[in-house]
């Protein structure tokens, strides 16, 4: 048993929470769209072919803004292929995932699906094989209200009113040699600046995201951000961060330090952006769009569904990147959400990559059921309870030694405060020891002028940290009330098992 203490002071504010921090990501990849969200003929499909069981789960997940259509896919995508009569749309080879794209689902269909799930659209433009003119064409088609050839075509395709997309990504991972149309920082920065300026001439109210590094481990990380922002600083609002995490070599304790890595990544990008601001003598602050994050077993020593898809020819909707998540993954995942909230002053948008079947919290079987993976639970609970403003919750706890990060606190926490109450999110990163956490609520009680009570508690933990939900056992893992959560003398006492994530709602 490790003793830990914390203090919840509602005045220790980080920032108001931008709800886009609970965003998602849908890419034309594997079975994400076809056999995922879209499966005509499925018993649960609606008249347009969308699976209503998946829609219900996405609603429960609580994603705000969804980034589309990629990802690596967008760097070879011709958006015009996805509009117009479905029977006339061309089949194309997708170089990013070595698959065949049928284009049955495009901009109109995806917006219809978003209307069903209650999420907003965030569009990425192709700056890999295409450029400024094609981005302007898509923007005019999507957002213009004037009578033009593009808006007439939009109306012919069933939508007279503009889509009204506010947030746009200027390409995807353009620093990556794997990206179709990969460019160096100087060339990409110039293209992104030209495109951003032109897009704002058409629609000044856009929020634009320029590509940061594909990860902090990229050899050009840091210099990429600096060079790109030197070109685009005055033209954009956000710079992107992408990061994925996985357990390596069976080292669960090191894996549980992933939140530290994410925090350092965010803080490094913020420092670079602010340094560029200083050289430009500007008080403008570039925000972070952490528009790809998740646990992803990208380096799969055992092979399997992360093998190269070209070994299968050019299939339609192959089973790719269908990671099965266990309890340990979900605890790390919950800690990553805590980390995003801890940086809500600069992380104003984030996209869980991805939503269905592909490294996803939701899984489906063709013609069969849909179910929740372990990572579904911390996201859905945090999205539902994490409103208002984020508040620092300093924790005094024991540490463990990380090979990469040195001494790492075993307990990490953040809180959110809204008009109705307070939500506390906490993780025990220890692989061996229970944490007995006492949270001082006296500042909160003084602020409210009354006592508080516990409205709900949630614990994600299992004696088998590798337990998972599968097709044959879809409810093996879930959340349960946190037994032993007690309020006494203006303090909240929690007992957190090793490798656990918890949420407590106070009113």
JOSULWO-V144470 format. One record per residue. RES is the residue in one letter. SS is DSSP state (alpha for helix, beta for strand, coil for the rest). Layout:
# JOSULWO-V144470
res->[RES,RES]
ss->[SS,SS]
This chain:
# JOSULWO-V144470
res->[X,X,X,X,X,X,X,X,X,X,X,X,X,X,X,X,X,X,X,X,X,X,X,X,X,X,X,X,X,X,X,X,X,X,X,X,X,X,X,X,X,X,X,X,X,X,X,X,X,X,X,X,X,X,X,X,X,X,X,X,X,X,X,X,X,X,X,X,X,X,X,X,X,X,X,X,X,X,X,X,X,X,X,X,X,X,X,X,X,X,X,X,X,X,X,X,X,X,X,X,X,X,X,X,X,X,X,X,X,X,X,X,X,X,X,X,X,X,X,X,X,X,X,X,X,X,X,X,X,X,X,X,X,X,X,X,X,X,X,X,X,X,X,X,X,X,X,X,X,X,X,X,X,X,X,X,X,X,X,X,X,X,X,X,X,X,X,X,X,X,X,X,X,X,X,X,X,X,X,X,X,X,X,X,X,X,X,X,X,X,X,X,X,X,X,X,X,X,X,X,X,X,X,X,X,X,X,X,X,X,X,X,X,X,X,X,X,X,X,X,X,X,X,X,X,X,X,X,X,X,X,X,X,X,X,X,X,X,X,X,X,X,X,X,X,X,X,X,X,X,X,X,X,X,X,X,X,X,X,X,X,X,X,X,X,X,X,X,X,X,X,X,X,X,X,X,X,X,X,X,X,X,X,X,X,X,X,X,X,X,X,X,X,X,X,X,X,X,X,X,X,X,X,X,X,X,X,X,X,X,X,X,X,X,X,X,X,X,X,X,X,X,X,X,X,X,X,X,X,X,X,X,X,X,X,X,X,X,X,X,X,X,X,X,X,X,X,X,X,X,X,X,X,X,X,X,X,X,X,X,X,X,X,X,X,X,X,X,X,X,X,X,X,X,X,X,X,X,X,X,X,X,X,X,X,X,X,X,X,X,X,X,X,X,X,X,X,X,X,X,X,X,X,X,X,X,X,X,X,X,X,X,X,X,X,X,X,X,X,X,X,X,X,X,X,X,X,X,X,X,X,X,X,X,X,X,X,X,X,X,X,X,X,X,X,X,X,X,X,X,X,X,X,X,X,X,X,X,X,X,X,X,X,X,X,X,X,X,X,X,X,X,X,X,X,X,X,X,X,X,X,X,X,X,X,X,X,X,X,X,X,X,X,X,X,X,X,X,X,X,X,X,X,X,X,X,X]
ss->[coil,beta,beta,beta,beta,beta,beta,coil,coil,coil,coil,coil,beta,beta,beta,beta,coil,coil,alpha,alpha,alpha,alpha,beta,beta,beta,coil,coil,coil,coil,coil,coil,coil,coil,beta,coil,coil,coil,beta,coil,coil,coil,coil,coil,coil,beta,coil,coil,coil,coil,beta,beta,alpha,alpha,alpha,alpha,alpha,alpha,alpha,alpha,alpha,alpha,coil,coil,coil,beta,beta,beta,beta,coil,coil,coil,alpha,alpha,alpha,alpha,alpha,coil,coil,alpha,alpha,alpha,alpha,coil,coil,coil,alpha,alpha,alpha,coil,coil,coil,beta,beta,beta,coil,coil,coil,coil,beta,beta,beta,coil,coil,coil,coil,coil,alpha,alpha,alpha,alpha,alpha,alpha,alpha,alpha,alpha,alpha,alpha,coil,coil,beta,beta,beta,beta,beta,beta,coil,coil,coil,coil,coil,coil,alpha,alpha,alpha,alpha,alpha,alpha,alpha,alpha,alpha,alpha,alpha,alpha,coil,coil,coil,coil,coil,alpha,alpha,alpha,alpha,alpha,alpha,alpha,alpha,coil,coil,coil,coil,coil,coil,coil,coil,coil,coil,beta,beta,beta,beta,coil,coil,coil,coil,coil,coil,coil,coil,coil,coil,coil,coil,coil,coil,alpha,alpha,alpha,alpha,alpha,alpha,alpha,alpha,alpha,alpha,alpha,alpha,alpha,alpha,alpha,alpha,alpha,alpha,coil,coil,coil,coil,beta,beta,beta,beta,coil,coil,coil,coil,coil,coil,coil,coil,coil,coil,coil,coil,alpha,alpha,alpha,alpha,alpha,alpha,alpha,alpha,alpha,alpha,coil,coil,coil,coil,coil,beta,beta,beta,beta,beta,beta,beta,beta,coil,coil,coil,coil,coil,coil,alpha,alpha,alpha,alpha,coil,coil,alpha,alpha,alpha,alpha,alpha,alpha,alpha,alpha,alpha,alpha,alpha,alpha,alpha,alpha,alpha,alpha,alpha,alpha,alpha,alpha,alpha,alpha,coil,coil,coil,coil,coil,coil,coil,beta,beta,beta,beta,beta,beta,beta,beta,beta,coil,coil,coil,coil,coil,coil,coil,coil,coil,coil,coil,coil,coil,alpha,alpha,alpha,alpha,coil,coil,coil,coil,coil,coil,coil,coil,coil,coil,coil,coil,coil,beta,alpha,alpha,alpha,alpha,alpha,alpha,alpha,alpha,alpha,alpha,alpha,alpha,alpha,alpha,alpha,alpha,coil,coil,coil,coil,beta,beta,beta,beta,beta,beta,beta,coil,coil,beta,coil,coil,coil,coil,coil,beta,beta,beta,coil,coil,coil,coil,coil,beta,beta,beta,coil,coil,alpha,alpha,alpha,alpha,alpha,alpha,alpha,alpha,alpha,alpha,alpha,coil,coil,coil,beta,beta,beta,beta,coil,coil,beta,beta,coil,coil,beta,beta,beta,beta,coil,coil,coil,beta,beta,beta,beta,coil,beta,beta,beta,beta,beta,beta,beta,coil,coil,coil,coil,beta,beta,beta,beta,beta,beta,beta,coil,coil,coil,coil,coil,coil,beta,beta,beta,beta,beta,beta,coil,alpha,alpha,alpha,alpha,alpha,alpha,alpha,coil,coil,coil,coil,coil,beta,beta,beta,beta,beta,beta,beta,coil,coil,coil,coil,coil,coil,coil,beta,coil,coil,coil,coil,coil,coil,coil,coil,coil,coil,coil,beta,coil,coil,coil,coil,coil,beta,beta,beta,coil,coil,beta,beta,beta,beta,beta,beta,coil,coil,coil,beta,beta,beta,beta,beta,beta,beta,coil]
